[in-house]
């Protein structure tokens, strides 16, 4: 008699097929093919009815990239060579666009997540389809830019819209072919959105997401645990007063199981239809998240306020990066004065964790910024900014106490003028920054004072030739880092053969004097050559050589790194 684990293993083993360039579940693949083919057929019928003829044309781009790398004096920090091949053609047929994408790379390794991509995304006036590798954004807390390998569609006939996305988010990686990693389970994501309204104006959406790891795709361990995730959210936007006022936000709830090996439990308070799609376990946690934004803007000013609260334990596997146990307020006013010659921008935010008192202490972060841009004439621009950043906690003991304060000021003037036939552009910048960082019992050892000055000149000698020169001075004092660095650079740009050939190069010399490295010198040479062989064909050659000379009490060596790349592209 088969156990439930055996049956599950048999079902999972029999539902995978090989599909380039990665395996995806057969049911998902077949579902995507049927749904996408049906909708695409109807869309073609609609397009032909509107145009009366096919009117086919092709646009897009194809290309190749190759980079060579060499290092002497140190261990190589990247492969000797890297190549990419890509094609992004788009077939236009009546009112329908068929964008394809093919991307092949030497960086696609079995022990990593895939780098190769293939996709086709037919698009027309009221919808689009996706098959292969694609990204969708439903909302901030549900599906938000995560790459999927599978299929999906988006339809918006009138005020109503519906979208479904199904695909593999993570392929399985065994522990044997991982370096300092426990491996990974295959993870599938199923997402849907139903909404009403115009996304560019007022709308309301309901979003659902289910993510689950395949426990048979890799060997579980203490470090590698299989996850399950269910997210439901409601988001929308309301536009009022001739688009001067916008109110938007999202409320989301999530259930997350950290380890699918944990025992299940029954709870009569959980509706049965939820337990059919998510199994509560001893490793499960249920939490919520919320964000809201109010924006007011007119011709001379704007005011934006944001609020976000992500309660402890909220996890959405459809979002690449999301920190829980966070609450943040933001306010961003902006003003234009003196016939738009003066622009004033400011920003304030406050963030804290430990929302439910689960931690021993609370960490609070505050940031404030004030910036102005003033253009008294078309030739002169003056930009300045000030910023304050503070982070501290209320740890009961000195050993866990954290206090960090950062203050910075910057000023950047720029001037455009001409002398004879030469047009000059002068840009300079000065920045001052001070930081005090105390943690535990090392309160007096982490102070830092930073001065930075940059001056850059560009002279357009003729329409075909220009020169640039620059100087950077940087001084760091305090803490473990005391140094002064000077960088000198000189470069030029030439446009030849009626702009078919563009050549540029830059030479830089950097001298550094560190407390732990009395002498240091870096010589860098960069070059670029762009050649348009035809109106549709373009070659780009890039070259970069860096030579480092160091002489310290810890290290006495010289090394050189060389990178050269060639890129070819053709517009269709």
Secondary structure, DSSP 8 states (H G I E B T S, - for coil): ---HHHHHHHHHHTTEE--TTS-EEHHHHHHHHHHHHHHHHHHHHHHHHHHSS--EEEEEEEEEEEEEEEEESS--SS-SEEEEEEEEEEEEETTEEEEEEEEEETT--TTS----EEEEEEEETTEEEEEEEEEEE--SSSSEEEEEEEEEEEE-STTEEEEEEEEEEE--B-GGG-SSS--B-EEEEEEEEEEEE-TTSSEEEEEEEEEEEETTSS---SS----EEEEEEEEEEEEETTTTEEEEEEEEEEEEES-TTS-B---TTS-HHHHTTS--BTTEEEEEEEEEEEEEE-SSEEEEEEEEEE-TT---TTBSS--SSEEEEEEEEEEEETTTTEEEEEEEEEEE--TTS-SSS-EEEEEEEEEEEE-SSSSEEEEEEEEEEEEEE--SSGGG-EEEEEEEEEEEEEEEEEETTEEEEEEEEEEEEEEEEEETT-TTS-EEEEEEEEEEEEEE-SSSEEEEEEEEEEEEESTT--EEEEEEEEEEEEEETTTTEEEEEEEEEEEEEESS-SEEEEEEEEEEEEEESSSSEEEEEEEEEEEEEEE-SS-EEEEEEEEEEEEEEEE-
